[in-house]
Amino acid sequence: MKLKNIFFTTVVFLIIPLAQTSFAQFSLTPPNINATPLPVGSGARAIGQGSAFIAVADDATAASWNPGALIQLERPELSVVGSFLSTQQDFDPGSTGWSLGDEAVSRGDLNYASVAYPFRVFRKNFVAALNYQQIYDFHMNLDFNQVSIDRTPPALNYRQNIDFESKGGVGAMTPAISMLVVPKLSVGVAVNFFTDEFFGNYAWKQTTRSTGVGRLAGTNITTSYDSDTTFKNFQAINVTTGILWDVWEKEDKLLTFGAVYDTPYTADVDRITNFKSVSTLGQSSGHERKNFEVDYPMSFGAGLGFRYNDALSFSMDVTWTDWSEFKQEDEDGNKSRPLGGVSTDREIDDTYAVRCGTEYLIFGKKVIIPVRGGLFYDPRPSLDDPTDVYGFSVGSGITFKRFSIDGAYQFRWANDVDGEDFGLSGADFDLNDHMFLASVIVYF
């Protein structure tokens, strides 16, 4: 009897740690957040036109769309834009063996704030602006569970529930200036100082909470795992340059061409992880701090704007982004893709976005009421082939002599988004994204 007890105890102490090791390895690699920029630009007016704003950009948000177009501002402006975003993800677990719930996340943010001032130097017209813009958003919730059954001795029946949450974001402080080179051509430059220090002491946080119960070799086992990962000290700088050219003008009609280039850049960020694992046999905890460098891609966009008359205008943009250069490296020299944490041997294809928009102005005695709409194809980077993302937007507002109030609604959707981008290999999900924006512009 004594020998039998010794044998049984030995099996439990050998097998359970293996199960716990497998559990810990899974929990230490929670779904990766897609650290890609939000769609270029900000503001209710631009979003209401389907984000086709490169060759229009005639308000203070021009610094994010095309700094060369800032020259169109004829008087000082102060603007504030708020946003509310609601995201719904409908998961299909595929062959993973997981049970994945449909998840929804809603949050409000300061989308944009700016002050712009036109002036003249040496008989040249200039417009300078100081802007804050939201660049990255990392909000995501995910609850799922997994059941492991192995009837081969020693038999294992184990159920694990996992709750993953991410929150936070990164903004940029952006000084910009535009100059009228010749009567129909202007150029501009904006310098984006990315940082997480404007509204908190971190960029984004990820938390994983996991509990497990089951039986191993006839013995009841319980496990729990808590992990908190904080990304902070996010620092980077890049430059945006743009031009605006009045190609053709006749009476009320005007055709404009705009182009914008965003330089590639490398972001520096610290990842701080604390975890605690508790099981039937004991507990363990740990702390890790690592520095990462993340290479973000360059992009180039071009657009046309056509004003048919004082009331009606159209616009179209095409943007290319070099996502093949999107990768990260930790302080030990280990390189990987930020999508899913896979090897840099995996390719990420470039993306090409197409956006179209229109605006119709209704003139009153003392006010102007705009009606806006737009359609767009704005694919998101993904391992191997990009994910097709489509959307539409509508917007309106009211403009007085001294200020404007604008609102916009945007809907984006995508089907069969690859779960591997988030560390959920074998799963996919459909994405529905609702965004509301409201802006106030004050003219001095």
C-alpha positions in Angstrom: 0.0 0.0 0.0 2.8 2.3 0.8 4.5 1.6 -2.5 1.2 2.3 -4.3 0.8 5.7 -2.6 4.4 6.6 -3.5 3.8 5.6 -7.1 0.6 7.6 -7.3 2.1 10.7 -5.7 5.1 10.5 -8.1 2.7 10.4 -11.2 0.7 13.4 -9.9 3.8 15.5 -9.3 5.2 14.6 -12.7 2.0 15.0 -14.8 0.3 18.0 -13.2 3.4 20.3 -13.6 3.3 19.4 -17.3 -0.3 20.5 -17.5 0.5 23.6 -15.6 3.4 24.4 -17.9 1.2 24.1 -20.9 -1.4 26.3 -19.2 1.2 28.9 -18.3 2.6 29.0 -21.8 -0.8 29.6 -23.3 -1.7 32.3 -20.8 1.6 34.1 -21.3 0.9 34.6 -24.9 -2.6 36.3 -24.9 -4.1 37.5 -28.1 -1.8 40.1 -29.7 -3.3 43.6 -30.3 -3.1 44.9 -33.8 -0.8 47.9 -33.3 -1.7 49.5 -36.6 -2.6 53.2 -36.9 -6.2 54.3 -37.0 -7.4 55.5 -40.5 -5.4 58.6 -41.5 -6.9 61.9 -40.4 -9.5 63.2 -38.0 -12.5 65.5 -37.8 -16.2 65.2 -38.3 -16.1 67.0 -41.6 -13.5 64.8 -43.2 -15.0 61.5 -41.8 -18.4 62.6 -43.1 -17.0 62.6 -46.6 -15.6 59.1 -46.4 -12.2 60.4 -45.3 -11.5 61.5 -48.9 -9.9 64.7 -47.8 -6.3 64.9 -49.1 -7.2 67.4 -51.9 -9.8 69.2 -49.8 -8.5 69.6 -46.2 -9.7 73.2 -45.8 -10.0 73.2 -42.0 -7.6 72.9 -39.1 -7.5 69.1 -39.3 -5.5 69.5 -42.5 -2.3 68.9 -40.5 -3.3 65.2 -40.3 -4.6 64.9 -43.9 -2.3 67.1 -45.9 -0.3 69.9 -44.2 0.1 71.6 -47.6 -3.6 72.4 -47.6 -3.5 74.4 -44.4 -2.8 77.4 -46.5 -6.5 77.6 -47.3 -7.3 78.9 -43.8 -7.9 82.6 -44.1 -8.4 83.4 -40.4 -7.3 81.9 -37.1 -9.2 78.8 -36.0 -9.6 76.8 -32.9 -11.1 73.3 -33.1 -11.9 70.4 -30.8 -13.2 67.0 -32.0 -14.6 64.2 -29.8 -15.3 60.6 -30.9 -17.3 57.6 -29.7 -16.4 54.2 -31.1 -18.3 51.0 -30.7 -16.8 47.7 -32.1 -18.6 44.4 -32.4 -16.6 41.2 -33.1 -18.5 38.0 -34.0 -16.1 35.0 -33.6 -16.0 31.7 -35.3 -13.7 29.3 -33.4 -13.1 27.1 -36.4 -11.1 24.0 -35.4 -9.5 25.5 -32.3 -11.7 23.7 -29.8 -12.4 27.0 -28.0 -15.7 28.5 -27.2 -15.6 32.1 -28.2 -18.2 34.7 -27.3 -19.2 37.7 -29.4 -17.5 40.8 -28.0 -18.4 44.5 -28.0 -16.3 47.4 -26.8 -17.4 51.1 -26.6 -15.4 54.1 -25.6 -15.1 57.8 -26.0 -11.9 59.8 -26.8 -10.5 63.2 -27.6 -10.1 62.7 -31.4 -8.4 66.0 -32.3 -7.6 69.4 -31.0 -5.9 72.3 -32.9 -5.2 75.9 -33.2 -4.2 77.5 -36.5 -3.0 81.0 -37.4 -2.3 82.5 -40.8 0.4 85.1 -41.3 2.7 86.8 -43.9 6.5 86.9 -44.0 8.5 88.4 -46.8 5.3 88.8 -48.8 4.6 85.1 -48.5 1.5 83.6 -47.1 1.9 81.1 -44.3 -0.4 79.2 -41.9 1.0 77.6 -38.7 -0.9 75.1 -36.6 -0.4 73.2 -33.4 -2.4 69.9 -33.2 -3.1 67.0 -31.0 -4.4 63.9 -32.7 -5.4 60.4 -31.6 -3.2 57.9 -33.5 -3.6 54.4 -32.0 -6.5 52.7 -30.2 -5.9 49.4 -28.3 -9.4 48.7 -26.8 -10.4 45.0 -27.0 -12.3 42.5 -24.9 -12.3 38.8 -25.4 -13.8 36.0 -23.3 -13.3 32.4 -24.2 -12.9 28.9 -22.8 -11.2 25.6 -23.8 -11.9 22.0 -22.7 -9.1 19.5 -22.8 -10.1 15.8 -22.6 -7.5 13.0 -22.9 -8.7 9.5 -21.8 -5.3 7.9 -22.3 -3.9 7.2 -18.8 -3.3 9.3 -16.8 -6.8 10.6 -17.8 -7.2 14.4 -18.1 -10.5 16.4 -18.1 -9.8 20.1 -17.8 -11.8 23.2 -18.5 -10.1 26.7 -18.7 -11.9 30.0 -18.9 -9.9 33.1 -20.1 -10.9 36.8 -19.9 -8.6 39.1 -21.9 -8.9 42.9 -21.9 -6.9 45.7 -23.5 -7.3 49.4 -23.2 -5.5 52.7 -23.9 -4.0 54.5 -26.9 -1.2 56.7 -28.2 -1.5 60.3 -29.4 0.7 62.7 -31.2 1.5 66.4 -30.7 1.9 67.8 -34.2 3.2 71.3 -35.1 2.7 72.1 -38.8 3.3 74.9 -41.2 2.1 75.6 -44.8 3.4 78.1 -47.4 2.0 79.4 -50.6 4.9 78.9 -53.1 3.1 80.3 -56.2 -0.5 81.4 -56.5 -1.8 77.9 -57.3 0.6 75.7 -55.4 1.2 75.3 -51.6 3.5 73.0 -49.6 3.4 72.0 -46.0 5.2 69.9 -43.4 4.0 68.5 -40.0 6.2 66.8 -37.4 4.4 64.2 -35.3 5.8 63.6 -31.8 4.2 60.3 -30.7 3.9 59.8 -27.0 1.8 58.2 -24.3 2.4 61.0 -21.8 -0.5 63.3 -22.6 -3.3 61.6 -20.7 -1.6 59.0 -18.5 1.6 57.2 -17.6 1.2 54.4 -20.1 0.3 53.7 -23.7 -1.9 50.7 -23.3 -2.5 47.8 -20.9 -3.4 44.2 -21.3 -4.9 42.0 -18.6 -5.5 38.3 -18.7 -7.5 36.5 -16.1 -7.8 32.7 -16.3 -9.3 29.9 -14.1 -9.3 26.2 -14.7 -10.8 23.1 -13.0 -10.6 19.5 -13.8 -9.4 16.0 -12.9 -6.0 14.6 -13.6 -5.3 10.9 -12.9 -8.4 10.9 -10.7 -7.3 13.9 -8.7 -9.1 17.2 -8.6 -7.0 20.1 -9.9 -7.6 23.9 -9.9 -5.6 26.6 -11.5 -5.7 30.4 -11.7 -3.6 32.8 -13.6 -3.4 36.6 -13.6 -1.2 38.6 -15.9 -0.9 42.4 -16.3 1.1 43.8 -19.1 1.7 47.5 -19.4 3.2 49.2 -22.5 4.7 52.6 -21.6 7.3 55.2 -22.6 6.1 55.0 -26.2 8.3 57.5 -28.1 8.6 58.1 -31.8 8.9 61.0 -34.4 8.0 61.1 -38.0 7.3 63.7 -40.6 4.3 64.3 -42.9 4.8 66.4 -46.0 2.1 67.5 -48.5 1.3 69.7 -51.5 -2.0 71.2 -52.8 -2.2 72.3 -56.4 -5.1 74.1 -58.1 -4.9 72.3 -61.4 -7.8 74.0 -63.2 -10.3 76.7 -62.5 -13.2 78.2 -64.5 -15.9 80.4 -63.0 -17.2 78.5 -60.0 -15.6 75.2 -61.0 -12.3 74.1 -59.4 -10.1 71.0 -59.7 -7.5 70.4 -57.1 -4.8 67.8 -56.7 -3.2 66.9 -53.3 -0.4 64.5 -52.3 0.9 63.5 -48.9 3.9 61.4 -47.8 4.4 60.0 -44.3 8.0 58.9 -43.5 8.7 55.5 -41.9 9.7 55.6 -38.2 10.8 53.5 -35.3 8.9 53.6 -32.0 10.6 52.8 -28.7 8.3 51.2 -26.0 8.8 49.3 -22.7 6.7 46.2 -21.9 6.3 45.5 -18.2 4.7 42.2 -17.3 3.6 40.9 -13.9 2.0 37.5 -13.5 0.9 35.1 -10.8 0.0 31.5 -11.2 -1.8 29.4 -8.5 -2.5 25.7 -8.7 -3.4 22.8 -6.6 0.3 22.1 -6.0 1.5 25.6 -5.2 2.0 29.0 -6.8 4.5 31.1 -8.7 4.9 34.7 -9.8 7.2 36.8 -11.9 8.1 40.2 -13.2 9.7 41.1 -16.6 10.6 44.4 -18.2 11.7 44.5 -21.8 12.4 47.3 -24.3 11.1 47.0 -27.9 11.7 48.9 -31.1 8.8 48.7 -33.6 9.3 49.7 -37.2 6.2 51.4 -38.7 5.8 51.8 -42.4 5.8 54.8 -44.8 2.7 55.7 -46.7 1.9 57.8 -49.7 -1.5 59.2 -50.7 -2.9 61.3 -53.6 -6.3 62.8 -54.2 -8.5 64.9 -56.4 -11.1 67.4 -55.4 -13.7 68.8 -57.8 -15.9 71.7 -56.9 -18.7 71.8 -59.4 -20.2 75.0 -58.0 -20.3 76.9 -54.7 -22.7 74.2 -53.3 -21.6 70.9 -54.7 -18.1 69.2 -54.5 -16.6 65.7 -54.9 -13.4 64.1 -53.8 -11.4 60.9 -54.2 -8.2 59.6 -52.5 -5.9 56.6 -53.0 -3.4 55.7 -50.3 -0.6 53.1 -50.3 1.0 51.8 -47.1 4.2 49.8 -47.0 3.2 47.2 -44.4 5.9 44.8 -45.5 8.3 46.7 -43.2 6.1 46.4 -40.1 8.2 44.5 -37.5 9.5 44.7 -34.0 12.8 43.7 -32.1 13.3 43.3 -28.4 16.4 44.2 -26.4 17.8 40.7 -26.9 17.7 41.0 -30.6 14.7 38.8 -31.2 12.7 39.9 -34.2 9.0 39.3 -34.9 5.9 40.7 -36.5 3.6 42.8 -34.2 0.7 40.9 -35.7 0.4 37.6 -33.8 4.1 37.7 -32.7 5.1 35.5 -35.6 8.5 35.3 -37.3 9.6 38.0 -39.7 9.7 35.3 -42.3 5.9 35.7 -42.5 5.0 38.4 -45.1 2.6 41.2 -44.6 1.3 42.6 -47.9 1.1 46.3 -48.6 -2.4 47.9 -48.6 -4.1 50.2 -51.1 -7.1 52.2 -49.8 -9.6 54.0 -52.0 -12.0 56.7 -50.6 -14.7 58.8 -52.3 -16.8 61.6 -50.8 -19.2 64.4 -51.6 -20.5 67.6 -49.9 -23.5 69.7 -50.7 -24.0 73.1 -49.0 -27.4 74.6 -48.3 -27.1 78.4 -47.9 -29.4 80.2 -45.5 -29.4 83.9 -44.7 -26.9 83.6 -41.9 -26.0 80.0 -41.8 -24.7 77.2 -44.0 -25.9 73.6 -43.6 -23.7 70.9 -45.2 -24.9 67.4 -46.2 -22.0 64.9 -46.6 -21.5 61.3 -47.6 -18.8 58.9 -48.5 -17.8 55.3 -49.4 -14.4 53.7 -48.9 -12.3 50.5 -49.2 -9.7 50.6 -46.4 -8.0 47.2 -46.0 -6.2 46.4 -42.8 -2.8 44.7 -42.7 -2.9 41.0 -41.9 -0.5 38.1 -42.0 -0.2 37.1 -45.7 -3.1 38.8 -47.5 -4.8 42.1 -46.3 -8.2 41.9 -44.7 -10.8 43.6 -46.9 -12.6 46.4 -44.9 -15.4 48.4 -46.4 -17.4 51.3 -45.1 -19.6 54.3 -45.6 -20.2 57.6 -43.8 -22.7 60.4 -43.5 -22.5 63.8 -41.9 -23.9 67.3 -41.5 -23.7 70.4 -39.3 -24.2 74.1 -39.2 -21.9 77.0 -39.9 -22.3 80.5 -38.5 -20.0 83.5 -39.0 -18.0 82.8 -35.9 -18.2 79.0 -35.4 -19.2 75.7 -36.9 -20.6 72.5 -35.4 -20.3 69.3 -37.3 -21.2 65.7 -36.8 -20.5 62.4 -38.6 -21.3 58.7 -38.5 -19.0 56.1 -40.0 -19.7 52.3 -40.3 -16.9 49.9 -41.2 -17.2 46.1 -41.7 -15.0 43.2 -42.5 -15.6 39.4 -42.8 -13.4 36.5 -41.9 -10.7 38.5 -40.1 -7.8 36.2 -39.4 -7.6 35.4 -35.7 -3.9 34.6 -36.0 -3.2 38.4 -36.1 -4.3 38.4 -32.5 -2.7 35.1 -31.4 -5.9 33.1 -32.1 -4.6 30.8 -34.8 -7.4 28.8 -36.4 -10.2 31.2 -35.5 -11.6 34.1 -37.4 -14.2 36.8 -36.8 -16.5 39.3 -38.5 -16.0 43.0 -37.5 -18.6 45.7 -37.3 -17.3 49.2 -36.3 -19.5 52.2 -35.5 -17.9 55.6 -35.0 -19.6 58.9 -34.1 -17.7 62.2 -34.2 -18.7 65.8 -33.2 -16.5 68.8 -33.7 -16.6 72.5 -32.9 -14.5 75.1 -34.8 -14.3 78.6 -33.7 -13.2 81.4 -36.1 -11.4 84.5 -34.8 
